């Protein structure tokens, strides 16, 4: 029954077949990244493990258990520079970072002298937060929690706090708390950068992954991201069917601000290099001490 129901929900979305024993394994962070791969998660051709926080992703790079790892672009570069076991296949999340509070938030100046609850120290959202504080010359105190879910729970308990968040958790917060004020970090980033978005999260594959699996993953990832953006209703229904822990309304309403777009490593290379240079100028340790070489980008 479940397979029939999923088939109906998928509609025109077709995944290329994979014989038994050839499943593609992937680890994905909860939230926007998981939404982008929902149609893979629904397929028998994939084994998708969903996790909270960066620690399981770091462990995954070291263990080489997974065919593909969905992680912050800088984490993938850092792990590659340490041990080039995984290379960048594509960038999919192009900025989905926000600050929320029921206190007044009119711009970065509203954060002056305030405490900001953040998650994932040295992850992309944290890096963008620090970058914008520096660019706008704002002094603020950052207190870290282990995950975006923990940050959201603190905010829901006390909405006067100032909290860093991301989609789809932002939409969930808006559904739980009235009169939420939001600072859109993508808009603010565009004010001080040459681009209006940044390569927040990418998909990394084993450097020696079988070409048949690579070709299949490329085809299915492109199709999944396209289907998410073109069929919000079907995607939200699928999320409910798969019981990912987000309601229909949260998934449906968060899709536009998840900023999901598939760009191959070669198509995203200029943006990735610009982003890595930004990080190198801030703290080169965030990318493992140097920019990754051309071997980092699949298709080089």
N, C-alpha and C positions, 0 to 999 in steps of 0.2 A: 504493500500500500504506500509506504513512504517513497519508494522509487517512482511509483506512478504519479504521486502528488508532486514530487520534485520535477518530474518530466513536464508536467503541465505548467508549473511555475516558470521553468526555463524557457518555454515557448520556442522561439527561433534560435535560441542560444545552443550551439552544437559544440561539444568537446570532441576532439579527435580521440580515437580509441587507444587503450593501453591494455595489453594482455596481462593476465594474472601474474603477479610476481614482479611486475615492472612499474608499480606505483611510484609516483614522484612524491617524496616526503618534503614537507616545508614547515618551518616554524615562523609564526606571525604574531606581532604584538596585537593585543586587544584594541579595538577602536577603528579608526579610519583604515589602517592597513588591512584589518580583517574584512571590512566591508568590501574593499577592492578585490578580494579573492573569494567572495562568497560562492561564486559559481564554480570555483575549483573545489571548495569545501563540500559542495553538494555532489560532486562527482566521485564515483567509485575509483577513478584513476589517480586520486590524490589522497595522501594522508596529511592533514593539516593540524598542527598543534598550536593552540592559541595561548599566549602567556601575557603576564603583567610585568611591566618594568624591564630594565635592560639586562639584568643579571643572567636570566636564562639565555638571552641572545649571545652574550659574551661566552657563556659555557658552550653554546652550540658551535660557535666558530672553532673552539678548541677541540671539541669532540669529533667533528666531521661526521656526525650521525645523519645530518639532513642533506638532501640534494640541494635545497635552496633555503636561504635565510633572508627574511624581510627585516631590515634594521635601519637605523639612522645612517645616512650616507657617510658621516664622519666616522662612525663606529666601524663600518665596513672598510674604510680607508686605513684606519688605525690597525685593525686586525690583519689586513693585507700586508702592511709594512712590517708587522711583527712576524708573520708567517703566511706566505701567499697561497693559502689553501683555497680561498674563495675570491672570485672576481665579480665585478659589477655587471649584471645583465641589463638592468634598466632602472630608471628612476620613475616613481609612481606618485608619491605624495609631494605636492609643490606648495608647501606652507599651509599649516592648519593650527596656528598658535594664537592664543588670546589671553587677555587678562580680564578677570571679572570681579565685580564688587557691587553691593547695593549703595556704597558710598559713591560720591561724585567722581567720575572718570572722564575728564574732558580732553586729555592728551597725556603724553609722557610726563608732563610737569605735575600731574596729579599724583605721581608716584614718589615725588620728592620727600625724603625723610620717612617713608612708610616701610612696613614689613610686607614682603611678598612671599606667599607660600608657593613653592615651586616643586617640581618632581623631576626625577631623572637627571641628577647632577652630571653636567657635561654632555647631556644628550642635546639634540638639535633645538628643542624648545628652550632649554636653559641657555644655550649658546646665543640664540637670537635675543633672549631677554637681556643677557649681559651686554651684547653688542648694542642694542638700542639704548640701554641705560648709559653706556659710555658715549654714544654718538649724540645723545640729547643732553649730556652732562648732568645726569640725574643721580643723586646719592640715595640708595635704598638698601635695606637689609633683606637678604634672601635666606629663607628657612626652607630646608628640603624635607620632603616626604618620599616614600618609596615608589609611588606610582601616581598616575593621573587620577585613578579612582580614589585613592586616599586623599588627594588634594580636594577633589570634589566633595567627599564626605565631610571634610573640615568646613568647607564653604557652606554646605547645606545646613550644618549644625550652627554656624555663625556667619550669616551672609554679609556682615560688615567687614569681614576679612578680605584682603586682596589676594587673589589666587590665580596662578598660571594654569591654563587648561588647554584642551584641544578638542576638536570634533572627533566623534559624535558626543563626547561627554559634555561639551558646551550646550548642545541642544537639550540634553537630559537635565542639566542645571536649570535652564530656562523653564523647563516644564515643572520643576520642583520649587523654584523660588521666584517670587514676584519682583518686578522692578529691578532686574539685573542690568547693570551698566557694563558695556564691553569695550575694551580696546582691541582693535584688530591689528595684530602685529604685521600682517602682510601689507596693509596700507601704510603703516609707519615705516616698515622696511623700505618700501618704495620711495619714501621721502628722503632717505639718506643713502640709497644705493642706486646703481645704474639699472637694476632690474626690479620688477614688482613681485617676484616670487623667488623662492630658493628651493634647492633640491633636498627636501627634508628627509625623505626615506626612500630607500632603493631595495632592489632584490639582488641578492648575491648567490651565485651558484658555485658548486665545486669546480675548481679549475680543470679537473679531468672528467667532468660529467659527460656521460654518453651523448653523442650528438643528437640521437633520436629523442632523448628526453629534453634536451635543450630546445630543439625545434618545436616540440609539443608544448613546452612551457611558454615559449614566446607566443605561439598562436593562442593558447588558452588565456594567458594573462591579458593580452590585448583585447580579446573578446570579452573577458570578465569586466575589465575597466570600462569598456565601451557600453556594455549592457547596464552596469550600475548607473552610469550617467544618463543613458537614454531611457531607462525604464525604472524610475524611482519606485513606482507602485509595486512592480514585480519583485524588485530587490528587497523592499521592505517586507513583503509577504514571505520571501525566502528566508530572510533573517529571523522572522518569527518561527517559521517551520524548523529551522536549524537550532532554535533556542540558544542564540548567541548572547542573550542577556540584555538585549536592547529592544525597546518596544517598536512597534510599527511606526508610530509618529516620530520617534527619535531618529530612526534610520532614514525615513522619508525626508524629514526636514533638514537633516545634517548633510546630505549628499552634496548640495552646491558648495558649501563652505569646507568640505573635506579636500577640495582642490586636487582631485584624482585625475592624473593624466599619464598615459604610458609613453615614455620616451626611451628609446634604446640607449645603451651606454654611450654609443657614438653620437647620437643626437643630443644627449644631455651633457656631453663632455665639457663644452665651454662653460655651462652653468656650474657644473661640478668643480672644475678647476678654479673658477672665480670664487666659489664658496670655500674651497679648501685654502685658497690664498687668504681669504678673510680670516679663517681660523688660524692659519700660520702666523698672521700678523698679531693675533690675539694671544694664542698659546699653541705653539707648534706641536706640543704633546697631544693635543686633541685629535691629531691625525697621525700620530705615531712618529713624530719627529721630522717628517718630510712629506712632500706631495707624493702620492703614489705614481709609479711609472706607467708607461703606456700599456703594460701587460695587465693592469688593473681593469681596463675597459674591454669588455667582451667585443669581439669583432675587429680588434686592432690588427 
